[in-house]
Amino acid sequence: MNKFVRIAVLALGLVMAATAFARGDIRDDRAWVKPEKGEKFSINGYTMGKVELYGYLGQLRDDEHITGVVLRSGADDAQKKAISSSAKTLQIEAFEQDGGDLKPLVAGS
């Protein structure tokens, strides 16, 4: 019986650790996206283009109930436009990290 309880607790711990890792870039109901070179983006350890990111954000909106997306510092104008456009279409908020603050991104900017 003790062995069964130990295995169950270990399994539960592994599931919780995996869940925490998967939600690594989801904080305060917002997805935090890192800009990469060449109109690429990184989130939760994956690098993707703007079309894949749009689909991924849609999935996060439906499954994780995110209410916004935050573009980390270092993005170019094309990346800002892609994020704001995707957010507008998905009906979620879009922000840009500005030091320690968040600045709203407006579609078309």
JOTA-V682630 format. One record per residue. N is the residue number from 1. OMEGA is omega in whole degrees, 0 to 359 (none if undefined). Layout:
n=[N | N]
omega=[OMEGA | OMEGA]
This chain:
n=[1 | 2 | 3 | 4 | 5 | 6 | 7 | 8 | 9 | 10 | 11 | 12 | 13 | 14 | 15 | 16 | 17 | 18 | 19 | 20 | 21 | 22 | 23 | 24 | 25 | 26 | 27 | 28 | 29 | 30 | 31 | 32 | 33 | 34 | 35 | 36 | 37 | 38 | 39 | 40 | 41 | 42 | 43 | 44 | 45 | 46 | 47 | 48 | 49 | 50 | 51 | 52 | 53 | 54 | 55 | 56 | 57 | 58 | 59 | 60 | 61 | 62 | 63 | 64 | 65 | 66 | 67 | 68 | 69 | 70 | 71 | 72 | 73 | 74 | 75 | 76 | 77 | 78 | 79 | 80 | 81 | 82 | 83 | 84 | 85 | 86 | 87 | 88 | 89 | 90 | 91 | 92 | 93 | 94 | 95 | 96 | 97 | 98 | 99 | 100 | 101 | 102 | 103 | 104 | 105 | 106 | 107 | 108 | 109]
omega=[178 | 180 | 178 | 180 | 179 | 179 | 179 | 179 | 178 | 179 | 178 | 178 | 179 | 178 | 180 | 178 | 179 | 178 | 179 | 179 | 181 | 181 | 185 | 182 | 175 | 179 | 179 | 180 | 177 | 175 | 180 | 186 | 179 | 177 | 176 | 180 | 172 | 178 | 175 | 182 | 177 | 175 | 179 | 177 | 180 | 175 | 184 | 175 | 185 | 180 | 177 | 179 | 178 | 179 | 180 | 178 | 176 | 178 | 178 | 178 | 182 | 186 | 184 | 178 | 176 | 179 | 181 | 177 | 179 | 176 | 181 | 182 | 174 | 182 | 174 | 184 | 180 | 179 | 177 | 179 | 180 | 180 | 182 | 179 | 178 | 181 | 180 | 180 | 180 | 180 | 173 | 181 | 177 | 180 | 173 | 178 | 180 | 187 | 178 | 183 | 174 | 180 | 180 | 174 | 180 | 180 | 180 | 181 | none]
